[in-house]
């Protein structure tokens, strides 16, 4: 890890507020980032996630996978010297029926392309 360039990330929530920015190693997993988001979720938000599975992280229009690292997810390591990378956070609706999952996936599609 010596000499490894850290990435400065912030996480944009659905209402436009941010968690971060903080610096992370390229070897950091997406699942770990979601745990950080859960731990720092603002207490005054109504739609709070309960687990990392309730969260989706989106970077450059791509939904990131929990088991991948930032480097494996092709987050631009070193391409933005001194820049902060903004990742968008989408929260799964609280209901567990099949229709809400479809609505969640539709929302992600809209969020990516807007």
Secondary structure, 3 states (H helix, E strand, C coil): CCCCCCEEEEEECCCCCEEEEEEECCCCEHHHHHHHHHHCCCCCCCCCCCCHHHEEEEECCEECCCCCECCCCCCCCCCCCCCEEEEEEEECCCCCCHHHHHHHHHHHHHHHHC
